[in-house]
Amino acid sequence: MAEGLAGLRIYGLAEALADEIWDEVITWKPFPQEFMARIEELAPHLNAYIRTLARNANRRGTED
């Protein structure tokens, strides 16, 4: 059995999506610091949303 949220498939998918988005965003030119500051403000909220999705997925089990 997976240990904690990090072991859940949906959590891994969310992390992979976040990484892909970040890889695209950092190629934008110019990369304004204001935008970066807004991302940093958003990150805790996005993390909380991802944790909620993972918890709910875990409660429902593997049935889709």
Buried (B, 14 or more C-beta within 10 A) or exposed (E): EEEEBEEBEBBBBBEEEBEEEEEEEEEEEEEEEEEEEEEEEEEEEEEEEBBEBBBEBBEEEEEE
